[in-house]
């Protein structure tokens, strides 16, 4: 897998940068949300019984 820098990519820089930023933040949010949900479920199982 080769890494390209921003200058080497074929897509326009402005659009790809904002989309990449949006998708990276969306991914981080989804992973954080998933972790929080799993933690809450685990806590409910531990302390609920």
Biopython code that builds the backbone (N, CA, C, O; Angstrom):
import numpy as np
from Bio.PDB.StructureBuilder import StructureBuilder

atoms = [
    (1, "UNK", "N", (0.849, -1.187, 0.000)),
    (1, "UNK", "CA", (0.000, 0.000, 0.000)),
    (1, "UNK", "C", (0.889, 1.242, 0.000)),
    (1, "UNK", "O", (1.669, 1.446, 0.930)),
    (2, "UNK", "N", (0.777, 2.053, -1.012)),
    (2, "UNK", "CA", (1.618, 3.242, -1.110)),
    (2, "UNK", "C", (0.867, 4.456, -0.598)),
    (2, "UNK", "O", (-0.306, 4.664, -0.909)),
    (3, "UNK", "N", (1.569, 5.250, 0.190)),
    (3, "UNK", "CA", (0.949, 6.474, 0.697)),
    (3, "UNK", "C", (1.189, 7.610, -0.284)),
    (3, "UNK", "O", (2.307, 7.815, -0.756)),
    (4, "UNK", "N", (0.116, 8.352, -0.586)),
    (4, "UNK", "CA", (0.263, 9.522, -1.449)),
    (4, "UNK", "C", (0.176, 10.762, -0.574)),
    (4, "UNK", "O", (-0.588, 10.812, 0.390)),
    (5, "UNK", "N", (0.965, 11.750, -0.925)),
    (5, "UNK", "CA", (0.792, 13.026, -0.244)),
    (5, "UNK", "C", (-0.305, 13.809, -0.941)),
    (5, "UNK", "O", (-0.802, 13.394, -1.988)),
    (6, "UNK", "N", (-0.689, 14.956, -0.354)),
    (6, "UNK", "CA", (-1.820, 15.704, -0.888)),
    (6, "UNK", "C", (-1.574, 16.169, -2.324)),
    (6, "UNK", "O", (-2.507, 16.232, -3.125)),
    (7, "UNK", "N", (-0.313, 16.495, -2.653)),
    (7, "UNK", "CA", (-0.015, 17.009, -3.983)),
    (7, "UNK", "C", (-0.126, 15.897, -5.031)),
    (7, "UNK", "O", (-0.468, 16.164, -6.183)),
    (8, "UNK", "N", (0.163, 14.652, -4.636)),
    (8, "UNK", "CA", (0.204, 13.575, -5.611)),
    (8, "UNK", "C", (-1.155, 12.995, -5.952)),
    (8, "UNK", "O", (-1.271, 12.229, -6.909)),
    (9, "UNK", "N", (-2.180, 13.338, -5.200)),
    (9, "UNK", "CA", (-3.492, 12.754, -5.456)),
    (9, "UNK", "C", (-4.116, 13.396, -6.684)),
    (9, "UNK", "O", (-3.849, 14.559, -6.988)),
    (10, "UNK", "N", (-4.955, 12.630, -7.396)),
    (10, "UNK", "CA", (-5.531, 13.119, -8.639)),
    (10, "UNK", "C", (-6.802, 13.935, -8.402)),
    (10, "UNK", "O", (-7.208, 14.714, -9.266)),
    (11, "UNK", "N", (-7.429, 13.762, -7.241)),
    (11, "UNK", "CA", (-8.654, 14.517, -6.960)),
    (11, "UNK", "C", (-8.297, 15.937, -6.528)),
    (11, "UNK", "O", (-7.219, 16.160, -5.978)),
    (12, "UNK", "N", (-9.191, 16.904, -6.772)),
    (12, "UNK", "CA", (-8.947, 18.290, -6.323)),
    (12, "UNK", "C", (-8.717, 18.347, -4.821)),
    (12, "UNK", "O", (-9.394, 17.671, -4.047)),
    (13, "UNK", "N", (-7.754, 19.162, -4.425)),
    (13, "UNK", "CA", (-7.303, 19.154, -3.032)),
    (13, "UNK", "C", (-8.396, 19.619, -2.074)),
    (13, "UNK", "O", (-8.614, 18.997, -1.034)),
    (14, "UNK", "N", (-9.082, 20.703, -2.415)),
    (14, "UNK", "CA", (-10.042, 21.280, -1.479)),
    (14, "UNK", "C", (-11.146, 20.284, -1.127)),
    (14, "UNK", "O", (-11.432, 20.057, 0.049)),
    (15, "UNK", "N", (-11.763, 19.693, -2.147)),
    (15, "UNK", "CA", (-12.857, 18.762, -1.900)),
    (15, "UNK", "C", (-12.405, 17.523, -1.154)),
    (15, "UNK", "O", (-13.068, 17.075, -0.218)),
    (16, "UNK", "N", (-11.271, 16.968, -1.568)),
    (16, "UNK", "CA", (-10.818, 15.723, -0.957)),
    (16, "UNK", "C", (-10.386, 15.950, 0.484)),
    (16, "UNK", "O", (-10.580, 15.085, 1.338)),
    (17, "UNK", "N", (-9.800, 17.113, 0.756)),
    (17, "UNK", "CA", (-9.359, 17.393, 2.114)),
    (17, "UNK", "C", (-10.540, 17.472, 3.068)),
    (17, "UNK", "O", (-10.509, 16.869, 4.141)),
    (18, "UNK", "N", (-11.582, 18.210, 2.692)),
    (18, "UNK", "CA", (-12.727, 18.360, 3.582)),
    (18, "UNK", "C", (-13.470, 17.030, 3.727)),
    (18, "UNK", "O", (-13.929, 16.692, 4.818)),
    (19, "UNK", "N", (-13.588, 16.276, 2.632)),
    (19, "UNK", "CA", (-14.255, 14.984, 2.715)),
    (19, "UNK", "C", (-13.458, 14.020, 3.581)),
    (19, "UNK", "O", (-14.022, 13.283, 4.389)),
    (20, "UNK", "N", (-12.131, 14.030, 3.403)),
    (20, "UNK", "CA", (-11.292, 13.136, 4.210)),
    (20, "UNK", "C", (-11.393, 13.499, 5.679)),
    (20, "UNK", "O", (-11.450, 12.623, 6.543)),
    (21, "UNK", "N", (-11.415, 14.802, 5.959)),
    (21, "UNK", "CA", (-11.553, 15.262, 7.340)),
    (21, "UNK", "C", (-12.895, 14.819, 7.912)),
    (21, "UNK", "O", (-12.974, 14.327, 9.038)),
    (22, "UNK", "N", (-13.953, 15.002, 7.113)),
    (22, "UNK", "CA", (-15.285, 14.605, 7.564)),
    (22, "UNK", "C", (-15.350, 13.112, 7.839)),
    (22, "UNK", "O", (-15.873, 12.685, 8.868)),
    (23, "UNK", "N", (-14.808, 12.308, 6.902)),
    (23, "UNK", "CA", (-14.886, 10.861, 7.077)),
    (23, "UNK", "C", (-14.041, 10.385, 8.249)),
    (23, "UNK", "O", (-14.438, 9.463, 8.961)),
    (24, "UNK", "N", (-12.878, 11.004, 8.460)),
    (24, "UNK", "CA", (-12.049, 10.594, 9.586)),
    (24, "UNK", "C", (-12.742, 10.914, 10.909)),
    (24, "UNK", "O", (-12.717, 10.112, 11.842)),
    (25, "UNK", "N", (-13.366, 12.106, 10.982)),
    (25, "UNK", "CA", (-14.091, 12.441, 12.201)),
    (25, "UNK", "C", (-15.319, 11.560, 12.383)),
    (25, "UNK", "O", (-15.657, 11.186, 13.505)),
    (26, "UNK", "N", (-15.989, 11.226, 11.277)),
    (26, "UNK", "CA", (-17.146, 10.335, 11.370)),
    (26, "UNK", "C", (-16.713, 8.967, 11.889)),
    (26, "UNK", "O", (-17.387, 8.377, 12.734)),
    (27, "UNK", "N", (-15.587, 8.463, 11.383)),
    (27, "UNK", "CA", (-15.081, 7.167, 11.827)),
    (27, "UNK", "C", (-14.721, 7.203, 13.303)),
    (27, "UNK", "O", (-15.050, 6.285, 14.053)),
    (28, "UNK", "N", (-14.037, 8.278, 13.719)),
    (28, "UNK", "CA", (-13.674, 8.421, 15.136)),
    (28, "UNK", "C", (-14.928, 8.463, 16.005)),
    (28, "UNK", "O", (-14.976, 7.834, 17.062)),
    (29, "UNK", "N", (-15.945, 9.210, 15.556)),
    (29, "UNK", "CA", (-17.181, 9.324, 16.327)),
    (29, "UNK", "C", (-17.884, 7.974, 16.450)),
    (29, "UNK", "O", (-18.376, 7.617, 17.520)),
    (30, "UNK", "N", (-17.927, 7.220, 15.334)),
    (30, "UNK", "CA", (-18.576, 5.909, 15.353)),
    (30, "UNK", "C", (-17.841, 4.971, 16.303)),
    (30, "UNK", "O", (-18.470, 4.270, 17.095)),
    (31, "UNK", "N", (-16.509, 4.956, 16.227)),
    (31, "UNK", "CA", (-15.737, 4.063, 17.095)),
    (31, "UNK", "C", (-15.881, 4.458, 18.561)),
    (31, "UNK", "O", (-16.025, 3.596, 19.428)),
    (32, "UNK", "N", (-15.841, 5.757, 18.836)),
    (32, "UNK", "CA", (-16.028, 6.210, 20.211)),
    (32, "UNK", "C", (-17.417, 5.854, 20.716)),
    (32, "UNK", "O", (-17.574, 5.374, 21.838)),
    (33, "UNK", "N", (-18.428, 6.091, 19.881)),
    (33, "UNK", "CA", (-19.792, 5.756, 20.268)),
    (33, "UNK", "C", (-19.948, 4.272, 20.534)),
    (33, "UNK", "O", (-20.612, 3.871, 21.490)),
    (34, "UNK", "N", (-19.328, 3.448, 19.677)),
    (34, "UNK", "CA", (-19.407, 2.009, 19.859)),
    (34, "UNK", "C", (-18.751, 1.597, 21.170)),
    (34, "UNK", "O", (-19.277, 0.753, 21.896)),
    (35, "UNK", "N", (-17.604, 2.196, 21.470)),
    (35, "UNK", "CA", (-16.920, 1.888, 22.725)),
    (35, "UNK", "C", (-17.753, 2.278, 23.926)),
    (35, "UNK", "O", (-17.815, 1.541, 24.910)),
    (36, "UNK", "N", (-18.396, 3.439, 23.851)),
    (36, "UNK", "CA", (-19.237, 3.897, 24.961)),
    (36, "UNK", "C", (-20.420, 2.946, 25.153)),
    (36, "UNK", "O", (-20.755, 2.582, 26.280)),
    (37, "UNK", "N", (-21.051, 2.546, 24.042)),
    (37, "UNK", "CA", (-22.189, 1.631, 24.124)),
    (37, "UNK", "C", (-21.767, 0.306, 24.742)),
    (37, "UNK", "O", (-22.460, -0.220, 25.613)),
    (38, "UNK", "N", (-20.639, -0.239, 24.301)),
    (38, "UNK", "CA", (-20.163, -1.506, 24.851)),
    (38, "UNK", "C", (-19.866, -1.369, 26.339)),
    (38, "UNK", "O", (-20.168, -2.269, 27.122)),
    (39, "UNK", "N", (-19.272, -0.237, 26.730)),
    (39, "UNK", "CA", (-18.970, -0.007, 28.146)),
    (39, "UNK", "C", (-20.244, 0.050, 28.970)),
    (39, "UNK", "O", (-20.312, -0.535, 30.051)),
    (40, "UNK", "N", (-21.260, 0.753, 28.468)),
    (40, "UNK", "CA", (-22.529, 0.864, 29.189)),
    (40, "UNK", "C", (-23.197, -0.505, 29.312)),
    (40, "UNK", "O", (-23.724, -0.850, 30.370)),
    (41, "UNK", "N", (-23.175, -1.282, 28.228)),
    (41, "UNK", "CA", (-23.780, -2.620, 28.264)),
    (41, "UNK", "C", (-23.060, -3.503, 29.284)),
    (41, "UNK", "O", (-23.693, -4.211, 30.067)),
    (42, "UNK", "N", (-21.730, -3.450, 29.259)),
    (42, "UNK", "CA", (-20.951, -4.252, 30.201)),
    (42, "UNK", "C", (-21.225, -3.821, 31.640)),
    (42, "UNK", "O", (-21.383, -4.668, 32.519)),
    (43, "UNK", "N", (-21.284, -2.516, 31.885)),
    (43, "UNK", "CA", (-21.551, -2.005, 33.223)),
    (43, "UNK", "C", (-22.945, -2.436, 33.666)),
    (43, "UNK", "O", (-23.136, -2.808, 34.824)),
    (44, "UNK", "N", (-23.908, -2.392, 32.770)),
    (44, "UNK", "CA", (-25.259, -2.793, 33.117)),
    (44, "UNK", "C", (-25.303, -4.275, 33.476)),
    (44, "UNK", "O", (-26.014, -4.670, 34.400)),
    (45, "UNK", "N", (-24.552, -5.088, 32.753)),
    (45, "UNK", "CA", (-24.498, -6.518, 33.071)),
    (45, "UNK", "C", (-23.833, -6.763, 34.421)),
    (45, "UNK", "O", (-24.287, -7.595, 35.207)),
    (46, "UNK", "N", (-22.746, -6.024, 34.682)),
    (46, "UNK", "CA", (-22.014, -6.238, 35.926)),
    (46, "UNK", "C", (-22.836, -5.785, 37.137)),
    (46, "UNK", "O", (-22.970, -6.522, 38.114)),
    (47, "UNK", "N", (-23.376, -4.584, 37.065)),
    (47, "UNK", "CA", (-24.026, -4.001, 38.233)),
    (47, "UNK", "C", (-25.520, -4.247, 38.271)),
    (47, "UNK", "O", (-26.167, -4.003, 39.290)),
    (48, "UNK", "N", (-26.076, -4.731, 37.163)),
    (48, "UNK", "CA", (-27.517, -4.922, 37.114)),
    (48, "UNK", "C", (-27.968, -6.188, 37.864)),
    (48, "UNK", "O", (-29.098, -6.263, 38.347)),
    (49, "UNK", "N", (-27.080, -7.164, 37.953)),
    (49, "UNK", "CA", (-27.498, -8.446, 38.534)),
    (49, "UNK", "C", (-27.432, -8.402, 40.048)),
    (49, "UNK", "O", (-27.747, -9.391, 40.709)),
]
sb = StructureBuilder()
sb.init_structure("model")
sb.init_model(0)
sb.init_chain("A")
sb.init_seg("    ")
for serial, (resi, resn, name, xyz) in enumerate(atoms, 1):
    if name == "N":
        sb.init_residue(resn, " ", resi, " ")
    sb.init_atom(name, np.array(xyz, "f"), 0.0, 1.0, " ", f" {name:<3s}", serial, name[0])
structure = sb.get_structure()
